[in-house]
Amino acid sequence: MKPYIEEIHEKHGTKEFYRVRTYTEPFDTWFKEDSTQRIQVFSGEGWNLQISENKPILMEIGKQYSIPRKQFYRIIKGDEKLVLRVEII
């Protein structure tokens, strides 16, 4: 079971898609994706992104982050629900 709720949206008239993921509950899961992803934080304070063995970085609303393909990463819970836009690039 995934620790988020996901909605899939189409970029207006392009037939390209992106996902909106909402995280609300704490979890301790590492993920590994088959494609490079770009995420943008829509809302959520205090959440961190940790890629592989690097130190966690605080995610800021409005900023974008890249998750390289085949790299383990995790999202560390913050103070409120987290809403991300996720695009495969």
Backbone bond lengths (Angstrom), bond angles and torsions (degrees), N, CA, C in turn:
res aa  C-N    CA-C-N  psi(-1)  N-CA   C-N-CA  omega(-1)  CA-C   N-CA-C  phi
1 M - - - 1.450 - - 1.524 109.92 -
2 K 1.313 116.53 133.44 1.457 121.71 -178.76 1.531 110.10 -81.36
3 P 1.334 117.00 145.00 1.472 120.44 -177.22 1.525 113.50 -84.70
4 Y 1.320 117.37 23.37 1.459 120.64 -179.19 1.526 110.11 -146.24
5 I 1.321 114.22 163.63 1.461 122.06 171.76 1.524 105.67 -102.84
6 E 1.332 117.04 136.29 1.457 120.05 -174.84 1.523 110.99 -126.19
7 E 1.327 115.00 135.00 1.468 122.51 172.52 1.522 107.44 -118.63
8 I 1.331 116.98 141.28 1.462 121.50 178.22 1.522 108.35 -108.16
9 H 1.354 115.22 131.88 1.457 121.79 -178.46 1.528 109.69 -127.53
10 E 1.332 115.85 151.45 1.458 120.97 175.83 1.516 108.67 -99.50
11 K 1.351 115.66 135.99 1.461 119.27 171.43 1.522 106.04 -64.90
12 H 1.283 117.28 133.42 1.459 123.01 -171.55 1.532 112.58 -47.64
13 G 1.342 115.70 111.59 1.455 122.91 173.39 1.515 116.20 69.51
14 T 1.318 119.66 13.72 1.460 120.76 -174.87 1.518 114.37 -107.97
15 K 1.310 117.94 -14.31 1.455 123.50 -173.80 1.534 111.81 62.78
16 E 1.337 116.55 18.84 1.459 122.82 172.00 1.519 107.11 -104.22
17 F 1.320 115.45 145.95 1.460 119.56 -172.82 1.516 111.58 -121.02
18 Y 1.316 115.17 154.95 1.457 122.64 171.38 1.518 107.52 -139.29
19 R 1.313 115.73 164.64 1.463 121.32 -178.77 1.524 109.49 -117.30
20 V 1.313 115.18 147.12 1.455 121.11 170.34 1.522 106.30 -114.34
21 R 1.320 115.81 118.16 1.459 121.39 -178.29 1.522 109.62 -111.21
22 T 1.324 115.68 135.43 1.461 122.25 178.34 1.521 108.63 -119.41
23 Y 1.330 115.27 120.64 1.467 123.08 177.49 1.525 107.50 -106.55
24 T 1.337 117.04 130.09 1.462 120.06 179.58 1.529 113.22 -127.00
25 E 1.306 117.58 -28.24 1.456 121.96 -174.65 1.526 110.89 -105.62
26 P 1.337 116.98 151.18 1.465 118.97 175.62 1.527 110.35 -68.79
27 F 1.330 116.26 148.56 1.453 122.44 178.26 1.516 107.63 -157.80
28 D 1.307 117.49 160.22 1.457 121.68 177.60 1.517 107.67 -132.74
29 T 1.315 115.63 80.23 1.456 122.07 -175.07 1.523 109.82 -130.30
30 W 1.320 115.96 135.62 1.460 121.73 171.54 1.524 107.47 -96.01
31 F 1.318 116.64 139.56 1.463 123.29 179.52 1.523 108.61 -116.46
32 K 1.340 115.96 159.31 1.467 122.39 173.14 1.518 106.55 -146.11
33 E 1.323 116.50 122.22 1.462 121.83 -175.41 1.530 111.02 -102.85
34 D 1.329 115.92 152.62 1.465 121.42 178.16 1.521 112.92 -81.65
35 S 1.329 117.03 -13.92 1.464 122.25 -178.31 1.524 109.79 -131.34
36 T 1.328 116.36 154.25 1.459 120.37 173.07 1.518 108.49 -67.73
37 Q 1.322 116.15 137.22 1.459 120.93 -179.24 1.517 110.54 -123.36
38 R 1.323 115.03 146.26 1.456 121.71 171.86 1.517 106.46 -112.67
39 I 1.321 116.28 127.26 1.457 119.68 178.26 1.520 109.24 -116.66
40 Q 1.321 115.27 146.72 1.461 121.96 175.77 1.515 107.18 -128.33
41 V 1.320 115.92 133.66 1.455 121.17 -178.17 1.524 108.79 -85.09
42 F 1.338 116.38 118.56 1.460 122.03 174.98 1.521 111.33 -86.79
43 S 1.340 116.40 -41.62 1.462 120.43 177.90 1.517 109.51 -158.96
44 G 1.324 115.75 157.54 1.457 121.72 178.82 1.518 111.19 125.79
45 E 1.312 116.59 121.98 1.463 122.49 -179.45 1.524 110.13 -105.17
46 G 1.326 116.02 142.08 1.448 121.63 171.83 1.519 116.09 82.27
47 W 1.327 119.05 6.33 1.468 121.86 179.70 1.533 109.14 -84.20
48 N 1.324 115.83 147.34 1.461 122.01 -179.98 1.524 110.86 -123.04
49 L 1.321 115.32 150.57 1.462 123.06 175.47 1.516 107.51 -115.57
50 Q 1.329 116.73 127.81 1.459 121.20 176.66 1.520 108.11 -122.41
51 I 1.322 116.25 122.25 1.458 121.97 179.09 1.520 108.10 -109.07
52 S 1.321 115.18 122.23 1.458 123.68 179.36 1.520 109.67 53.43
53 E 1.313 117.83 -132.42 1.466 121.92 -176.57 1.527 112.61 -92.16
54 N 1.328 117.72 7.30 1.465 121.10 179.30 1.522 110.46 -70.36
55 K 1.324 116.38 162.13 1.457 120.95 175.77 1.523 109.25 -68.86
56 P 1.326 117.73 146.47 1.474 120.12 175.31 1.529 110.48 -62.10
57 I 1.347 115.74 145.12 1.460 120.55 175.93 1.526 108.74 -118.93
58 L 1.305 115.74 141.00 1.456 121.60 178.91 1.523 109.18 -71.12
59 M 1.323 117.31 126.04 1.460 121.30 178.08 1.528 108.81 -86.53
60 E 1.326 115.66 135.49 1.456 121.55 -177.61 1.527 110.45 -112.50
61 I 1.328 115.60 142.78 1.464 121.16 178.80 1.522 109.31 -59.18
62 G 1.350 115.74 132.91 1.453 122.24 178.74 1.516 114.53 90.13
63 K 1.311 118.30 -15.90 1.465 121.49 -179.25 1.520 110.94 -87.41
64 Q 1.349 114.97 155.83 1.454 121.83 177.50 1.525 109.75 -111.82
65 Y 1.329 114.99 148.01 1.462 121.90 -179.74 1.524 108.16 -135.78
66 S 1.321 116.10 146.81 1.456 121.21 179.81 1.524 109.57 -107.56
67 I 1.320 115.64 134.95 1.459 122.30 176.06 1.532 106.75 -114.41
68 P 1.333 117.57 109.54 1.467 120.50 -177.71 1.527 112.21 -65.44
69 R 1.321 115.43 146.75 1.459 120.35 178.55 1.521 110.12 -61.80
70 K 1.337 114.38 147.09 1.464 123.53 176.39 1.532 113.46 63.27
71 Q 1.329 118.43 15.31 1.466 121.98 175.68 1.523 109.00 -102.25
72 F 1.311 117.06 137.60 1.458 119.79 174.04 1.516 108.73 -73.40
73 Y 1.329 115.79 141.60 1.456 120.77 176.15 1.521 108.51 -149.91
74 R 1.326 114.21 161.64 1.457 119.23 174.49 1.514 108.98 -145.19
75 I 1.312 114.41 158.39 1.460 122.26 177.24 1.523 106.52 -114.54
76 I 1.323 115.50 125.40 1.459 121.78 -175.12 1.522 108.69 -101.99
77 K 1.327 115.88 126.52 1.464 123.44 -172.17 1.515 113.36 -56.98
78 G 1.341 113.60 141.42 1.453 122.13 176.25 1.518 111.12 -110.04
79 D 1.337 115.47 -148.06 1.455 121.67 -171.29 1.526 115.07 -90.71
80 E 1.297 118.45 -21.74 1.463 121.47 -177.60 1.520 108.17 -143.45
81 K 1.325 117.65 -178.64 1.471 118.74 -178.46 1.526 110.00 -65.80
82 L 1.320 115.23 147.99 1.460 123.32 -179.37 1.521 108.54 -108.88
83 V 1.336 116.72 130.78 1.457 121.39 176.25 1.527 107.10 -122.79
84 L 1.332 115.72 123.32 1.465 122.85 -177.56 1.526 110.44 -121.71
85 R 1.321 115.15 146.90 1.465 121.89 166.14 1.514 105.58 -99.68
86 V 1.323 117.68 129.25 1.455 122.75 -176.37 1.524 108.51 -121.66
87 E 1.353 115.98 124.35 1.468 121.85 176.92 1.517 109.38 -124.36
88 I 1.316 116.31 139.13 1.457 121.14 172.37 1.526 106.90 -84.86
89 I 1.334 115.97 129.29 1.481 118.80 -178.79 1.509 110.87 -122.66
